[in-house]
Amino acid sequence: MDTMTIVANILGELFAPTTAAYALAAIGLNIHFGMTGLMNMGQAGFMLLGAYGFAITQMHGANLFSSVLFALLLAAVYALLLGIPTLKLGPDYLAMVTLAAAEIVRIVGRSTSMTNITGGSAGIAPQDFTTRFEDLSPLPDGTSTFLIWTYNNNIANSWWLRIVAWVLVALCAFLCWRWFRSPWGRVLKGIREDENAIRSLGKSVTKYKMQALIVGGLFGALAGVVFVLPRSLNPDSLGRTVTFYTWTILLLGGAATIMGPILGSCVLWVLLTAVKETMRVTIPSTVISSNQIEALGWIIVGVALMLLVIFRPQGILGNKKELAFNG
């Protein structure tokens, strides 16, 4: 593999659909944690429900708009089911419930009894739910080259998907920018800092927490749709590790910031790809296998993130006085 191809692969992660999907998921988590202080440990559950809602309705002939609405509706109902019994309790209860609920969604989705609906452990093939999205593209068939990147225009990991994904990221970031500065956003920030003080002002803390849980979950559902469009929908690809990556991205970029989730997603995937590509080029396959490179890449990136936590605990863009890991 030549140097230009390696550079293109690394820098291509800056605007890859997967990077955009994780940015959307982290924006939703930022509303939960950075904005409101909710410990959602199951963002993957919102993503998986959104992906299933979109894919299953597409399989049955629904139009794209209806499929996206159904995905968002599933996420909203899921947030209500999680929030009603837990939001009046402490943050630890929400963390445990969301973690367990996300696993329940994954296990139910991959069960053999759900094969006719969800595809079971094999999931849903991309050709069963991506056709209408690809047909909506105004781009011509074939491939296009921009600077050093060449991708298919419409199929799978395409320019069309990249455009749509990053437009969604920009729109969601803009909405968060407006909300963070609105009276609603200031109430959520007050709940994060001292919810008893907000109660003393006559505000319903539970109602505002529920609103934040639903809105952040809607962003998670959109992230799930974007995540599965370039690949098959496999429930195991949206498991616990996805939630871990999303938290890493949020805290890396800086919680309670607008651009932090986006920057965190770009930095994580570019850094990870750079480390892996460098090792593949410099270390002979007789010394270390491809699977070992995958694992070692995560170890190196993990150590780098640990150093970031030690020396800049608020993240790259975060304000230490406002919100930090050791807050």
N, C-alpha and C positions, 0 to 999 in steps of 0.2 A: 504494500500500500504506500503510495507516494505521500510526500509531506503535505501537498495541497489538499489531498483528499482527507487526511487526518485533521487538518485545520478546519476544513469545511464541516466535518462531522462534529467537531468540538463546538465551533461557533454556531452551528445549526441548532444546537440545543437551546440557544437564546430565544428562539421563536418557534420551537417545536410544539405540536399540539399537546403532548404530555406535559410540557412545562406550563402551558396555558391552563391545562386542567388542574394542575396542582396549585397554580396561582389562584384560580377561582375557589378551590377548596379552602385555601389558606385565608382568602378574603372573608369567606363565610365563618371560618374559625375565629378570625379577628373580631367579627361582630360578637361572637359568643364570649371569647376570652378577653381580647384586648379592649373591647368597648364596654362589656357588661360584667366580666369576671366569671363567666360560666365555664366550668371545667367539663367541656365536651370531649370525651375520650373515644368517641365513636363516629367521627365525621365520615368514615368509610361507609357507615350504614346509610347515611343520606345519599352518598354518591352511588351506592349499589342500587338503592331504590329508584333513584332518578334514572339510572341506566336501564334497569328493568322496565320501568314505566314507559320509557321512550322506545326501547327495542321491541317489547311485546306488542305495543299498539301499532308500531310500524309493520310488524309481521302480519297483523290482521287488517292492514289496508288503510289505516288512519292517515290523515295528512300531517305534515310536519308540525304545524302550529298546534294541532290537537294533541300530538304526542308529547310535545314539550310541556303543554299545560297539564297533561296527565302526570308527567314526571314531577312537576312542581306540586301538584295536588297530593301525590303520595308523600312527598317530603313534608308538607304542611301537616298532614294527618299524623305522620310518624312523630313529628315534633310535639304535637298535642298529646299523643299517647305517652311520650317520654316525660313531658313537662308537668302534666297534671298531678301525678303522684310524687314528684321529686322537687319541684322548684320551691316549695314551701319549706323544704328541709335544707340541710347544709350542702355545700358544694361537693363533698365527698360522695354523697348519695347520687348526685347527677353523674359524676364521673364513673361510678360503678355501673349505674343503669345504662348509660350510653355505650360503655364498653361491651357489656353483656348483650345489649339489644343489637348492636352491629354484628356480633357473632351469630346471634339467632337469625338475623336476616340472611347472612351468608350460608349458614347451615341449612336453613329452609330452602333457599334458592338452589342449593346443590343436591338436595335430597332426591331420591329416585321417584318418590311420589309426585314430585313437581316437574318431572321430565317433559311432559306434554306442554307445560307452560313456560318454564324457564330453561329447559334444555338440560337440567340436572347438573352434574359435575362437568359435563362436556361444554355447557354453556350454549350460546347462540352464535352462529356463524355470521360474519360481517355482511355477507351478501343478502342476509335475511332482513336487515334493518337499515342499511346505508344507501340503498338505491335511490330513494326519493331525495335524500340530502345531496347526493352527487348530481342528480338530474337538475337540481335547482341552480347549479353553478353556471354563471355566465361565461366562464372560461372555455376556450376550445379544447377538444380532446388532445391527448399527447402530453409531452413534457415541456417545461420552460426552464430556462436558466436565468438566474439573477445574481450578478456578481460571481461568487464562487459556488453557489448552490444550484443544484438541478433536482427538481422534483416533478412528479406527475401532477398535472393540473387539477384533476378531479377525483382520482381513485385513491383510497386509503390515506396514506400519510402525505396529503396533497397540499398544493398552494391554496386551494379553495378552503380546505379545513383550517389551515393556518390563519387565513384572513378572518374567517368567521370566529374562530376561537379567540383571537387577540382583540377583535372588536368587542366581543363579550367581556373580556378582561377590562378593557378601557371603560366600557359602560358601567360595569360593576364598581370599578375604582372611583369613577365620577360620582355614582350614587352614594358611596361611602363617604366621599369628601363632603358632599352636601349634608348627609345625615350626621356626621361627626360634629358639624357646626350648627346643627339645628337644635331647637329646644328638646326634641326627643333624644338626640344624641347626648345632650348635656345631662339629662336625667339618667341615661344608661351609665354614663361615666360616674355620676354621683352614686349609683347603686354599686358600681365596682369599688369605689373608695369607701363608702359607708352607707349601707342600705338602711340602717336605722335612722340616719339623718333624713333620708328621702321619705321614709314613712312618717316622720314628724311633720313633714310638709304636706301631708295628706295624699301622697301619691301611692298608687297600688303597685308595690314592688313586684309582686307575682305577675301581674298583668304585663308589665314592661319586660320582665325576664322572658315571659312566654313569647312576646313579640320578637325579641331578639333571637330566641331559639328558633323560631319559625323562619325569620328572614335569613339568618345564617345557614339554616338547613336548605332553603331554596337555592342559595348559591352553591351549596354542596351538591344538590341535585343537578344543577347545570354543569358542574365540574364532572359529574359522573357521565353525563351525556357526551361531553367533549372527550373524556378519557377513552370511551369505548368506540368512538367513531372510526379511528384508524386501526382497530383490532377487533377480535372476537370478544363477546361478553362472557367472561369466565368469572364466576363468583369468587374463586380463590385469588384472582388478580386484584380484588378490592377487599382485602382482609385487614387484619390488624396493622400490618406494616405500612399500609397506605395512610392510616391515621398517624402513625409515628412519623412518617415523612412529612406530613402536613404540619404537625407540630414543630418539627425541625425547621421547616421553611419559614413558618411564622416567627419563631424565636430568633432565627438567623437574620431575617430581614429587619425585625423589630416590631413587636406587638404594639397595638394602639397607634400605628402609623398608617398612612394611606398607601404608600408605595412599598412598604416593608414586605408584604406577602409576595408582591411581584418580583422585587429584587431578590428575595430569599429563594424563590423557585428558580430563577435564572442562575444564580450563583451556585446553588446546590447541584443542579444537573450539568452545568458546564464544568464545574470543578470535578465532579465524579467522572464525567466522560473524558476529561483531560487526563486524569490520573490513570484510568484504564487504558486509554489509547497509548499513552507514554510507556506503560509497562509492557503492552503487547509488542511495541516496536523495539524496546531496549532489552527486554528479558527473553532469552531463547525459550521455545516451547518445551525443550528438554529439561529446563530448570523449574518451570512453573506452568501448570496447565491453565487452560482458559477459565475453568471453573474457579480455580484458586485465585486468578487475577480478579474475577468478580468479587470474591470475598475480601481479598486484600485491598481492593479499591475502596470498599465501604469502611474497612478498618482505618485506612489513612484519612479518609474524609471525616470519619468519626473523631479521630484524634484532633484534627483541625478544628472541628466544631467544639470540642472540649476546651481547646485553647481560647476560642472565641468567648465561651461562657465565662472563663476565668478572667480574661483581660477586658472584655466588653460585654458584660452580662445583659445589657439592654438590647443587644443586637446591633446590626450595622447602622440603622437609621433611628433606633429608639432613643427616647429620652430617659436617662437613668432616674431622674427625679420623679418622673411620672409613672414608669412601670419597668420593673427589672425582674430577673429570675428570682432573686432573693428578696424581692419587693418587701 
